[in-house]
């Protein structure tokens, strides 16, 4: 069986240029913060809701910069593809893991932080961020 999981995800960037990854309880892979888009919900609304639930962040949807749609095999649901509406969110406030988030980690986008990364993060989002830094 296969299916698609539609999510809103954040390329969350700190004031030092590092990016925040999260690991859900009971899983191995670190990934972008975010989550499933509910029926009738706009991706930016889902992003704001998820960042608040998972990390206690209050993000203005207008401050989230839409970067595009990215798809990759789901890290925690075998046989599924995750389709992410990705937004860049710059923050300079502390982050606290909440809800299903067990661990958060700031990493230098030039590397992988010696972490197990979800396919979407490893293969698409971090390379995308690196290339945007190279052209900035």
Secondary structure, 3 states (H helix, E strand, C coil): CCEEEEEEEEEEECCCCCEEEEEECCCCCEECEEEECCCCCCHHHHHHHHHHHHHCCCCCHHHCEEEEEEEEECCCCCCEEEEEEEEEEECCCCCCCCCCEEEEEEECCCCCCCCCECHHHHHHHHHHHHHHHHHC
